[in-house]
């Protein structure tokens, strides 16, 4: 759907909107996940070109996922320092991404502070919070429960990230 997103962004450029850059960053992440680093870099550069100033917190989610995919610890650390914003607009992905970067960075104190409030049974965030707490506490039972919840929700890609996140960046 790259062409569709690029067309939509092009049609919307006259209306400056952070969603234009965010859409391009998500495309970059998709291409990066498929192994196309060249296209991912091009899309990321275009996203940065049109991002405007003052939107770092709004764009931190896709940027964190890109940093995680590249194993870029320095970028991930800097992005993890940013406050969570626009959670109502971007939904649970903001918190899921934050928990994943905290696991990868080994920020156990932050996980213990942030994950418990997101550990709500039956929600999309539950497996992410379980995985984060399992990593922080070195608790295989919590990690196993996270895997079960990911499977129940059909979040296979996210479940497959556990080993990589636990290995850190």
C-alpha positions in Angstrom: 0.0 0.0 0.0 3.0 2.3 -0.3 1.6 4.0 -3.4 -1.7 4.6 -1.7 -0.1 6.2 1.3 2.3 8.3 -0.8 -0.6 9.5 -2.9 -2.6 10.5 0.2 0.3 12.3 1.7 0.9 14.2 -1.6 -2.7 15.2 -1.7 -2.6 16.4 1.9 0.7 18.4 1.8 -1.2 21.7 1.4 -2.7 21.0 4.8 0.3 20.7 7.2 -0.4 17.7 9.5 1.8 15.5 11.6 -0.1 12.5 10.2 1.7 13.1 6.8 5.1 12.5 8.5 3.8 9.8 10.7 2.4 7.9 7.7 5.7 8.1 6.0 7.6 6.9 9.1 5.2 3.9 9.4 5.9 3.1 5.7 9.6 3.4 6.4 9.2 0.9 9.3 7.3 -1.5 7.0 10.0 -1.4 4.4 12.7 -1.8 7.0 10.8 -4.8 8.5 10.7 -6.4 5.0 14.5 -5.9 4.6 14.4 -2.9 2.2 16.7 -0.5 4.0 17.2 1.7 1.0 13.5 2.4 0.6 13.0 2.7 4.3 15.8 5.4 4.5 14.2 7.3 1.6 10.8 7.3 3.2 12.3 8.3 6.6 14.1 11.2 5.0 11.0 12.4 3.3 9.1 12.2 6.6 11.7 14.2 8.3 11.7 16.8 5.5 8.0 17.5 6.0 7.7 17.0 9.7 8.0 20.5 10.8 9.2 21.6 14.2 7.8 20.7 17.6 6.4 17.3 16.7 9.1 15.0 18.2 6.8 13.6 20.9 4.0 13.0 18.3 6.4 11.1 16.0 8.3 9.2 18.7 6.4 6.0 18.4 7.3 5.2 14.8 10.8 6.5 15.3 11.3 4.2 18.3 10.1 1.2 16.3 12.6 2.2 13.5 15.4 2.5 16.1 14.5 -0.9 17.5 14.5 -2.5 14.1 17.9 -1.0 13.3 19.4 -1.8 16.8 20.1 1.9 17.2 20.5 2.2 21.0 21.5 5.9 21.0 18.3 6.9 19.1 16.1 4.6 21.2 17.5 6.0 24.4 16.9 9.6 23.3 13.4 8.8 22.1 12.5 7.0 25.4 13.3 10.2 27.2 10.4 12.0 25.5 7.1 12.2 27.2 4.2 10.1 25.9 1.8 12.4 24.0 -1.3 12.1 21.8 -2.2 8.7 23.3 -5.8 9.4 22.6 -5.1 10.0 18.9 -2.5 7.2 18.3 -4.2 4.7 20.7 -2.5 1.9 22.6 0.4 1.7 20.1 2.1 4.6 21.9 2.2 2.6 25.2 3.0 -0.7 23.5 6.0 0.9 21.8 7.1 2.6 25.0 7.0 -0.7 26.9 9.0 -2.4 24.1 11.7 0.2 24.1 12.0 0.1 27.9 12.5 -3.7 27.7 15.1 -3.4 24.9 17.0 -0.7 26.9 16.8 -2.7 30.2 15.0 0.2 32.0 13.6 -2.1 34.7 12.9 0.8 37.1 10.8 2.6 34.5 9.0 -0.6 33.6 8.1 -1.1 37.2 6.8 2.4 37.4 4.8 2.4 34.1 3.7 -1.1 33.2 1.5 -2.0 36.2 -1.1 0.6 35.3 -1.3 -0.8 31.8 -1.7 -4.4 33.0 -5.5 -4.5 32.4 -6.9 -8.0 31.6 -8.5 -8.3 28.2 -6.9 -5.2 26.7 -4.5 -4.9 23.8 -1.8 -3.6 26.1 -2.0 -6.5 28.5 0.6 -8.8 26.7 3.0 -5.8 26.3 2.8 -5.0 30.0 3.2 -8.7 30.9 6.2 -9.0 28.7 7.8 -5.8 30.1 7.2 -6.9 33.7 8.4 -10.4 32.9 11.6 -8.9 31.5 12.1 -6.5 34.5 11.5 -9.2 37.0 13.1 -12.1 35.0 9.9 -14.0 35.4 9.4 -16.7 32.9 5.7 -17.2 34.0 4.9 -13.6 33.1 6.7 -14.0 29.7 4.7 -17.1 29.0 1.5 -15.4 29.9 2.5 -12.6 27.5 3.0 -15.1 24.7 -0.4 -16.6 25.3 -2.1 -13.2 25.2 -0.2 -12.2 22.1 -1.4 -15.4 20.4 -5.0 -15.0 21.6 -5.0 -11.5 20.1 -3.4 -12.6 16.9 -0.3 -10.4 17.5 2.2 -12.9 16.1 4.7 -10.3 14.9 4.8 -8.7 18.3 5.1 -12.0 20.0 8.0 -12.9 17.8 9.9 -9.8 19.0 10.2 -11.0 22.6 13.6 -12.7 22.2 15.0 -9.7 20.4 13.7 -7.3 22.9 15.1 -9.4 25.8 18.5 -9.5 24.1 18.5 -5.7 24.2 20.1 -3.1 22.0 
